[in-house]
Amino acid sequence: MIVNRETLDIVKTIDVPGSECGGNCHPFGISIKPELNLLVIATQSQLSGGESKVMLLKINGNLEEPSGISIELYYTMLQLFFLNRRKADVRGVAFCGDRFAYADHNGS
């Protein structure tokens, strides 16, 4: 949901592309890089034990006029790394300056 920070009114709701998660995506984290019009979402295919994915989306439209914004899938990272032979369990994502970071439930 895009919310007007002054009035807290919902300006627009954007659906996460469910086809990337087998029909349903359960987002855990989100980060926006406004200078590049990029949105990244940490998501799982199921609430418990689902496959972790990180979706990088392109924002179309002006962030100052959110009612006209749409998103399109740019890139999906399925499992970023295998740690100690365990799959990554991504729980958060962030843009840090010119870098991208993620937090893993297993401690990475």
Helices and strands as residue ranges (DSSP letters): E 2-3, E 10-12, G 18-21, E 26-33, G 34-36, E 38-44, E 52-60, G 66-68, E 70-77, E 82-83, E 86-87, E 90-96, E 99-104
